[in-house]
Amino acid sequence: MSFHEVRFPASLSFGSIGGPERRTEVVTLANGFEERNAPWAHSRRRYDAGMGLRSLDDVEALVAFFEARQGKLFGFRWKDWSDFKSCLPNGDITGEDQFIAYGDEIQDVFQLVKTYRSGEYTYERPIKKPVEGSVQITVGDDPRQVGVDYEIDHDTGIVTFNHPPDVGAEIRAGFEFDVPVRFDTDMIQSSVSNFQAGEVPDVPVIEVRV
């Protein structure tokens, strides 16, 4: 898939609106009961980049970024300011934030994930676009050093250990991450007079699977 490893200007995404979308198929039976099915294993996020524009300079930056991606053609990174850390938004990242797996002395490749918890129910979200320089890894409470103990692919979120972790050793990680997205339009309509009057263009952005 065509993807540019470049982040949409974070200053523009700061004021955007959006969040996760699920797809649920609901069938109402003759007796009034429902059958519900979820064809998507993972949610898909949508945003409106136009809401973050505050000046005509921002509009120019948006258009330049849009043209460089050739509209819908190329994907890119997006910082979701409401959800971009392995910890709480106001917290500090540590290597203990997220449980990844238990070691078995065989497997040496692991996918970064973030777990969302509500009561006894959880959802594991694969993290495919960690931010370079932000990943911290611990194995059995001991910090591991990137380049010495493991390597991280920032394009996929795959962690590869130089030696498989010991049996039963708890592998945990902390990180910042971006959302892989693309523009959901091939056209941006803007007007200087409308923008100065407080109207902003609609610039839909949608998450892509990578």
C-alpha positions as MATLAB code, in Angstrom:
seq = 'MSFHEVRFPASLSFGSIGGPERRTEVVTLANGFEERNAPWAHSRRRYDAGMGLRSLDDVEALVAFFEARQGKLFGFRWKDWSDFKSCLPNGDITGEDQFIAYGDEIQDVFQLVKTYRSGEYTYERPIKKPVEGSVQITVGDDPRQVGVDYEIDHDTGIVTFNHPPDVGAEIRAGFEFDVPVRFDTDMIQSSVSNFQAGEVPDVPVIEVRV';
ca = [
       0.000    0.000    0.000;
       1.233    3.518   -0.813;
       2.198    5.173    2.462;
       4.423    8.150    3.265;
       6.162    7.935    6.648;
       5.487   11.601    7.386;
       3.246   13.091   10.042;
       0.460   15.564    9.329;
       1.444   18.849   11.048;
       0.667   18.250   14.711;
      -0.239   21.890   15.226;
      -3.082   21.462   12.716;
      -4.345   18.118   14.030;
      -4.510   19.575   17.564;
      -7.867   21.259   16.959;
      -9.387   18.470   14.865;
     -12.399   16.413   15.867;
     -12.844   12.676   15.443;
     -12.411    9.279   17.020;
     -13.049    5.546   16.638;
     -15.812    4.081   14.503;
     -17.203    0.547   14.776;
     -19.333   -1.372   12.312;
     -22.116   -3.438   13.851;
     -24.727   -5.296   11.826;
     -28.060   -5.505   13.679;
     -30.916   -7.761   12.600;
     -34.240   -7.487   14.421;
     -35.993  -10.842   14.529;
     -39.733  -11.413   14.243;
     -39.982  -11.902   18.003;
     -38.348   -8.532   18.674;
     -34.989   -9.914   19.783;
     -31.830   -8.811   18.005;
     -28.869  -10.552   16.483;
     -25.722   -8.434   16.359;
     -22.527   -9.113   14.459;
     -19.272   -7.141   14.247;
     -17.495   -7.750   10.907;
     -14.560   -5.565   11.969;
     -12.114   -6.912   14.541;
     -10.699   -3.405   15.038;
     -12.242    0.037   15.052;
     -11.472    2.575   12.346;
     -10.854    6.200   13.205;
     -12.142    9.252   11.364;
     -11.124   12.890   11.781;
     -11.858   16.317   10.315;
      -8.578   18.119    9.720;
     -10.345   21.351    8.775;
     -11.290   22.056   12.386;
      -7.647   22.655   13.306;
      -7.112   25.521   10.871;
      -6.615   28.891   12.584;
      -5.070   31.106    9.905;
      -4.554   31.393    6.162;
      -1.009   30.153    6.719;
      -2.543   26.952    8.150;
      -4.670   26.606    5.026;
      -1.566   26.911    2.853;
       0.227   24.259    4.929;
      -2.787   21.958    4.610;
      -2.966   22.384    0.835;
       0.774   21.737    0.487;
       0.476   18.540    2.540;
      -2.612   17.479    0.590;
      -0.882   17.989   -2.757;
       2.224   16.089   -1.630;
      -0.005   13.121   -0.712;
      -1.879   13.472   -4.016;
      -5.252   13.496   -2.301;
      -6.383   10.000   -1.314;
      -3.428    8.267   -2.977;
      -0.819    8.202   -0.238;
      -1.365    7.496    3.436;
       0.418    9.349    6.223;
       0.812    9.558    9.989;
      -1.689   11.414   12.157;
      -1.325   12.457   15.792;
      -4.576   11.903   17.659;
      -4.139   14.297   20.570;
      -6.800   12.505   22.606;
      -5.047    9.114   22.318;
      -1.354    9.051   21.393;
       0.392    7.466   24.397;
       0.642    4.070   26.027;
      -0.285    5.768   29.308;
      -2.903    8.346   30.264;
      -2.713   11.587   28.225;
      -1.302   13.570   31.153;
       1.008   10.780   32.315;
       4.663   10.029   31.603;
       5.554    7.071   29.429;
       7.347    4.181   31.123;
       8.406    0.734   29.977;
       5.769   -0.771   32.264;
       2.720    0.834   30.597;
       1.381   -1.956   28.373;
       1.523   -5.735   28.629;
       2.759   -7.266   25.373;
       3.281  -10.988   26.019;
       5.012  -13.630   28.128;
       8.352  -14.983   26.976;
       8.773  -18.630   25.996;
      12.474  -18.751   24.968;
      11.313  -19.392   21.382;
       9.450  -16.358   20.066;
      11.589  -13.269   19.516;
       9.204  -11.078   17.465;
       6.283   -9.199   19.051;
       3.712   -6.625   17.943;
       3.231   -3.507   20.056;
      -0.335   -3.272   21.380;
      -2.375   -0.955   23.569;
      -5.055   -2.482   25.788;
      -8.307   -0.629   26.477;
     -10.077   -1.847   29.606;
     -13.573   -1.380   30.968;
     -14.393   -3.573   33.933;
     -13.564   -7.162   33.048;
     -13.652   -6.508   29.303;
     -10.644   -5.542   27.224;
      -9.723   -4.686   23.648;
      -6.188   -4.981   22.258;
      -5.319   -2.446   19.579;
      -2.278   -3.207   17.415;
       0.095   -0.243   17.344;
       1.600   -0.064   13.860;
       3.117    3.425   13.878;
       5.144    4.061   17.063;
       6.962    7.379   17.233;
      10.695    7.081   16.753;
      12.671    7.500   19.963;
       9.648    7.000   22.231;
       9.596    3.195   22.670;
      10.665    1.739   26.011;
      10.773   -2.013   26.649;
      11.053   -4.008   29.866;
      11.370   -7.768   30.293;
      10.713   -9.123   33.759;
      10.817   -5.558   35.181;
      14.298   -5.012   33.716;
      14.662   -2.197   31.144;
      16.030   -3.270   27.775;
      18.168   -1.111   25.510;
      17.252   -0.551   21.877;
      20.048   -1.518   19.510;
      21.551   -3.813   22.133;
      18.735   -6.028   23.374;
      16.118   -5.419   20.699;
      15.247   -3.563   17.503;
      12.021   -1.688   16.771;
      10.508   -1.236   13.310;
       8.803    2.153   13.472;
       6.934    1.446   10.239;
       5.159   -1.645   11.600;
       5.405   -1.575   15.406;
       7.280   -4.904   15.420;
       9.778   -5.495   18.241;
      12.527   -8.043   17.537;
      14.684   -9.275   20.427;
      18.264  -10.372   19.860;
      17.526  -13.320   22.161;
      14.045  -14.714   22.910;
      12.843  -13.625   26.381;
      12.933  -16.237   29.144;
       9.981  -18.499   29.813;
       7.327  -16.644   31.801;
       9.127  -13.301   31.609;
       6.600  -10.479   31.283;
       7.267   -8.253   28.288;
       5.921   -4.731   28.641;
       6.295   -1.533   26.652;
       5.672    2.200   26.677;
       5.489    4.427   23.611;
       3.943    7.293   21.710;
       2.185    6.403   18.491;
       0.531    7.825   15.402;
      -2.527    6.651   13.470;
      -2.021    5.562    9.833;
      -4.538    7.546    7.781;
      -5.284    9.010    4.367;
      -7.407   11.885    3.137;
     -10.973   10.782    2.472;
     -11.428   13.349   -0.285;
      -9.683   14.284   -3.504;
     -10.786   17.916   -3.280;
     -10.283   20.776   -0.835;
     -12.531   23.794   -1.224;
     -11.454   26.937    0.585;
     -12.440   30.602    0.411;
     -10.500   33.470    1.945;
     -13.655   35.449    2.666;
     -15.436   32.470    4.210;
     -12.402   31.549    6.307;
     -12.124   35.096    7.659;
     -15.827   34.908    8.503;
     -15.199   31.871   10.684;
     -15.995   29.053    8.227;
     -13.452   26.269    7.757;
     -13.245   23.700    4.935;
     -14.230   20.081    5.483;
     -11.132   17.906    5.277;
     -12.088   14.326    6.160;
      -9.331   11.927    7.165;
      -9.818    8.177    7.663;
      -7.675    5.452    9.218;
      -6.157    2.829    6.920;
      -5.145   -0.758    7.632;
      -1.416   -1.342    7.359;
];
